[in-house]
Amino acid sequence: MKILILSSFAFSLVNFRGRLIEAMVREGHQVITCAPDDDPAVQRQLTALGAGYRRIAMARTGSNPLADLLLLLRYVRLIARERPDVVLAYTQKPIIYGGMAARLFPKARFYALMSGLGYVFSPAAEHRRLLRAIVGRLYRLGVARARAIFVFNRDDRDELIAQDIVDAAALVVEVPGSGVDLAHFAPMPLPEGPPRFLMISRLMRDKGVFEYAEAARHLKARYPEARFQLLGRLDKDNPTGLSEAELDLWVRHGIIDYVPETRDVRPLLAQSSVFVLPSYYREGLPRTLLEAMSVGRPLITTDLPGCREPVLSGVNGFLVPPRDVEALGVAMERFLTDPALAAAMGARSRAYAEDRFDVNKVNRQLMRVMHIAQDALDMPAAMSWSAG
């Protein structure tokens, strides 16, 4: 079969979907990938995996109707030229406009991988009801003929129905996120010395960056030896993005150790003791949580859809209420007052990652549902929902 994968960011094709692409090629399928970036390094990696790459221009964060119409037309031309048997789209615009384009080609089976509903459906955008309604309607048009919609947590399925994006009869399948490569993210010993906290995220307000910095400020006053690292890129186009001046202020005051964006987070994970993600964004299932689990780190994150899925509270980490700096600080302080806690919880994180989040298991599930695996079978009822 010929499989077309639509993405809004080239690096995500190798970072998040590389093992899936590899598995598809290994099954004997021809895989063509598509994103808007001109990224030679990614293209070389895709070629090494046995996949092709097509660049399609896209305004990732824009809302210009004309630009989006042009994207739709580009997708129509792409599908007409490639004639795929299967189209798999992930992230907002590829799902919406790739799904609309695929409707013109009945022989192309369309699948949507919704890794999270994003800013528009987060609490931070509650006041933007008109925008939410428009995006919801566009999503509905995009997934109207999807053979299946993959979600990363059970709450997202309920939200899809509540926002009238899908009907209760739609096949919605829960998968454990993107999974994690247990060999690539192998267990790492904890660093010696005082605990080191690490947050990896886009630098956006609704990712909990301000709460992390404020909790760090309070703790630093009582535990000056503690370290609080932040890895991520500024997202100036996002309405909740952190400004460079705000970041510089934290760094100058010695609250945050800032690390620019990197394509290999393992060295930073190796230097950390505890992984923190106080997000109140509408997450699917953050890959960073899975990677931290896999290397053997305890987690502190919010008790919200997506974030809470990989945390057994009190076992491999702690769940805290969103936007609650005090509760976040209390959870972090437990690792400062109990030096053995990080190692015990970290070992449980690794065991849970092996049991539930192995990327090979996740990819096998995706491929079976899409009927592109040689051993394609119906998925267990506990992992999918439809009316009936």
C-alpha positions in Angstrom: 0.0 0.0 0.0 0.9 3.6 -0.4 0.6 5.7 2.8 0.7 9.5 2.9 1.5 11.1 6.3 0.5 14.8 6.7 2.2 16.9 9.4 2.7 20.6 10.2 6.3 20.3 11.4 9.0 18.3 9.6 11.0 17.4 12.7 8.0 15.8 14.3 8.0 13.2 11.5 11.2 11.7 12.8 10.9 12.8 16.4 7.3 11.6 17.0 6.5 9.3 14.1 9.9 7.9 13.1 9.4 4.5 14.6 5.9 4.3 13.1 7.3 5.2 9.6 10.0 2.6 10.1 7.4 0.0 11.0 5.2 0.8 8.0 8.2 0.5 5.6 9.2 -2.8 7.3 5.7 -4.1 6.5 6.4 -3.4 2.8 4.4 -0.2 2.4 5.5 2.9 0.4 5.5 5.8 2.8 5.4 9.5 1.7 5.6 12.2 4.3 4.6 15.8 4.0 5.3 19.0 6.0 5.9 22.7 5.3 9.6 22.8 6.3 12.7 22.8 4.2 14.7 20.7 6.6 17.6 18.8 4.9 18.5 16.9 8.1 15.0 15.6 8.5 14.8 14.7 4.8 18.0 12.7 5.1 16.6 10.8 8.1 13.4 10.0 6.3 15.3 8.8 3.3 17.3 6.5 5.6 14.0 5.2 7.0 12.9 4.4 3.4 10.3 7.2 3.2 9.8 10.0 0.8 9.2 13.7 1.6 7.0 16.3 0.0 7.1 20.0 1.1 3.8 21.7 1.2 3.7 25.4 2.2 1.5 26.1 5.3 0.9 29.0 7.7 1.1 26.8 10.8 -0.3 29.4 13.3 -2.2 31.8 11.0 -5.9 32.1 10.6 -6.1 33.7 7.1 -8.9 32.0 5.2 -7.2 32.5 1.9 -4.0 30.9 3.1 -6.0 28.0 4.5 -7.8 27.6 1.2 -4.5 27.5 -0.7 -3.4 24.8 1.7 -6.5 22.8 1.0 -5.8 23.1 -2.8 -2.2 22.0 -2.3 -3.4 18.9 -0.4 -5.9 18.1 -3.2 -3.1 18.3 -5.7 -0.8 16.2 -3.6 -3.3 13.4 -3.1 -4.2 13.5 -6.8 -0.6 13.2 -7.7 0.4 10.5 -5.1 -2.8 8.5 -5.2 -2.3 7.0 -1.7 -4.3 4.1 -0.3 -4.1 5.6 3.3 -3.8 9.1 4.5 -2.8 9.7 8.1 -2.9 13.3 9.4 -1.9 14.8 12.7 -2.0 18.3 14.2 -4.8 20.7 13.5 -4.4 22.0 10.0 -3.3 18.7 8.4 -6.3 17.0 10.0 -8.8 19.6 8.9 -7.6 20.4 5.4 -6.0 17.0 4.7 -9.3 15.4 5.8 -11.3 17.7 3.5 -9.0 17.0 0.6 -9.1 13.2 1.1 -13.0 13.3 0.9 -12.5 14.0 -2.9 -10.7 10.6 -3.2 -13.0 7.8 -2.1 -10.3 5.2 -2.4 -8.0 6.9 0.1 -8.8 5.8 3.6 -8.4 8.8 5.9 -7.3 8.5 9.6 -6.8 11.4 12.1 -4.3 11.2 14.9 -5.4 13.9 17.4 -2.5 14.3 19.8 -4.4 17.0 21.7 -7.1 19.5 21.1 -4.8 22.5 21.6 -5.1 26.1 22.8 -8.6 26.8 21.3 -10.1 24.1 23.5 -8.1 24.9 26.6 -9.4 26.8 29.7 -7.2 29.7 28.6 -9.4 30.2 25.5 -12.7 29.9 27.2 -13.5 33.5 26.3 -12.9 32.8 22.6 -16.2 31.0 22.0 -16.6 32.1 18.4 -13.1 30.9 17.4 -13.8 27.7 19.3 -17.0 27.2 17.4 -15.3 27.9 14.0 -12.4 25.5 14.7 -14.9 22.9 15.9 -16.9 23.1 12.7 -13.7 22.9 10.6 -12.6 19.8 12.6 -16.0 18.2 11.9 -15.6 18.8 8.2 -12.1 17.4 8.3 -12.9 14.2 10.1 -16.4 13.6 8.7 -15.2 10.6 6.7 -12.3 9.4 8.9 -12.2 5.6 9.2 -11.0 6.1 12.7 -9.9 9.0 15.0 -7.0 8.2 17.4 -6.9 10.1 20.7 -4.4 10.0 23.5 -6.8 10.1 26.4 -10.4 9.2 27.2 -11.4 12.8 28.0 -10.7 14.0 24.4 -13.3 11.6 23.0 -15.9 13.2 25.3 -14.8 16.6 24.3 -15.0 15.8 20.6 -18.6 14.8 21.1 -19.4 17.8 23.4 -18.0 20.2 20.8 -20.0 18.5 18.0 -16.9 17.5 16.2 -17.9 13.9 16.0 -21.1 11.9 16.6 -21.2 9.2 19.2 -21.2 6.6 16.4 -17.7 7.7 15.2 -14.9 5.2 15.8 -12.6 6.8 18.3 -9.6 4.8 19.5 -7.5 5.6 22.5 -3.8 4.9 22.1 -1.1 5.5 24.8 0.2 8.7 23.2 3.0 8.4 20.7 4.7 5.8 22.8 8.3 6.0 23.8 11.4 4.2 22.4 12.5 2.3 25.5 15.9 1.5 24.1 16.6 5.1 22.9 15.4 6.5 26.3 17.2 3.8 28.4 17.3 4.0 32.2 19.8 6.6 33.5 21.3 6.9 37.0 20.2 9.9 39.0 22.8 12.7 39.3 24.7 13.1 42.5 24.0 16.0 44.8 20.9 18.0 45.5 17.8 17.4 43.4 17.6 18.9 40.0 14.1 19.7 38.6 13.6 19.9 34.8 10.7 21.2 32.7 10.7 20.7 28.9 8.0 22.6 27.0 7.2 25.3 24.6 7.5 28.5 26.6 3.8 29.3 26.8 1.8 30.5 29.8 -0.7 27.7 29.6 2.1 25.1 29.7 2.6 26.2 33.4 5.9 28.0 32.8 5.0 30.9 35.2 3.9 28.5 37.9 7.1 26.5 37.6 9.2 29.7 37.9 7.2 31.0 40.8 7.4 27.6 42.7 11.2 27.6 42.0 11.5 31.1 43.3 9.9 30.1 46.7 11.9 26.9 47.0 15.2 28.5 46.0 14.9 30.9 49.0 14.8 27.9 51.4 16.9 25.4 49.4 19.6 27.5 47.6 21.4 24.4 46.4 18.4 23.2 44.4 18.5 23.6 40.6 15.5 24.4 38.3 16.1 23.9 34.6 13.9 24.9 31.8 14.3 23.7 28.2 12.2 25.0 25.4 11.7 27.6 22.7 10.0 30.9 22.8 6.7 30.8 20.9 6.2 34.5 20.0 3.3 33.8 17.7 1.3 32.1 20.4 -1.1 34.4 22.4 0.1 32.9 25.6 3.8 32.9 24.7 6.5 33.9 27.3 8.4 37.0 26.4 12.2 37.1 26.1 12.3 39.8 28.8 10.4 37.6 31.3 12.7 34.7 30.7 15.8 36.9 31.0 14.5 38.2 34.4 14.2 34.7 35.8 17.7 33.8 34.6 19.3 37.0 35.9 17.8 36.4 39.4 19.2 32.9 39.4 15.8 31.2 39.6 15.9 29.3 36.3 18.7 27.7 34.4 17.6 28.1 30.9 18.6 25.7 28.1 17.8 26.6 24.5 15.9 24.1 22.4 17.7 20.9 21.4 16.9 17.9 19.3 18.3 15.4 21.8 16.8 15.9 25.3 18.6 12.8 26.8 21.6 14.8 28.2 19.2 17.1 30.1 17.2 14.2 31.4 20.4 12.5 32.6 21.2 15.7 34.6 17.8 15.8 36.2 16.3 14.2 39.2 12.6 15.1 38.8 10.5 16.0 35.7 7.9 18.8 36.1 5.1 19.8 33.7 2.5 22.0 35.4 0.5 22.4 32.1 -3.1 23.5 31.9 -3.0 23.4 28.0 -5.4 20.9 26.5 -2.8 18.2 26.1 -3.2 14.8 24.4 -0.4 12.9 26.3 2.8 14.9 26.4 5.7 12.9 24.9 8.1 14.6 27.4 6.4 12.8 30.3 6.9 9.5 28.6 10.5 10.1 27.8 11.2 11.2 31.4 9.4 8.0 32.7 11.5 5.9 30.4 14.8 7.1 31.7 13.6 6.6 35.2 12.4 9.9 36.5 9.5 10.7 38.7 6.8 13.1 37.4 5.0 16.1 38.8 2.2 17.3 36.6 -1.3 18.6 36.7 -4.4 16.5 37.3 -5.9 17.3 33.9 -6.7 15.2 30.7 -3.5 14.0 29.0 -1.1 14.9 31.8 -2.6 12.6 34.4 -2.6 9.5 32.2 1.1 8.4 32.9 1.1 9.3 36.6 0.1 6.9 39.3 -0.1 9.5 42.0 2.1 8.7 45.0 3.6 5.8 43.1 5.7 7.3 40.2 5.0 10.9 40.9 2.4 13.5 42.0 -0.6 15.2 40.5 -1.3 18.8 41.4 -4.2 21.1 40.6 -3.6 23.4 37.6 -2.4 26.9 38.3 -1.7 26.1 42.0 1.8 27.3 42.8 1.6 26.3 46.4 0.6 22.7 45.6 3.3 22.5 43.0 5.9 23.8 45.4 4.7 21.3 48.1 5.1 18.4 45.6 8.6 19.5 44.6 9.7 20.0 48.1 8.9 16.4 48.9 11.9 15.5 46.8 14.1 18.1 48.5 13.3 16.7 52.0 13.5 13.0 51.1 16.6 12.2 49.0 15.6 8.6 48.4 12.2 9.4 46.9 13.3 10.3 43.4 15.1 6.9 43.0 12.2 4.9 44.2 9.6 6.7 42.2 11.8 6.8 39.1 12.2 3.0 39.1 8.4 2.7 39.1 8.2 5.2 36.2 10.4 3.0 34.1 8.4 -0.1 34.9 5.2 1.6 34.0 6.7 2.9 30.7 7.7 -0.7 29.8 4.3 -2.0 30.7 2.1 0.5 28.9 3.9 3.0 26.7 6.3 1.0 24.6 6.4 2.6 21.2 6.3 -0.8 19.4 3.1 -1.7 21.1 1.5 1.7 20.3 2.5 1.5 16.6 1.2 -2.1 16.3 -2.1 -0.9 17.6 -2.2 2.0 15.2 -1.4 -0.2 12.2 -3.9 -2.8 13.1 -6.7 -0.3 13.3 -5.6 1.1 9.9 -5.5 -2.4 8.5 -1.9 -2.0 7.3 -0.3 -4.6 9.6 -0.1 -8.2 8.4 -1.7 -9.4 11.7 -4.5 -6.8 11.6 -7.0 -7.6 14.2 -9.9 -5.8 15.9 -8.8 -3.7 18.9 -9.9 -4.6 22.4 -13.2 -3.0 23.2 -11.7 -1.3 26.3 -9.5 0.8 24.0 -12.0 2.1 21.6 -15.5 3.5 21.6 -18.4 3.8 19.2 -22.2 3.9 19.5 -24.0 0.7 20.2 
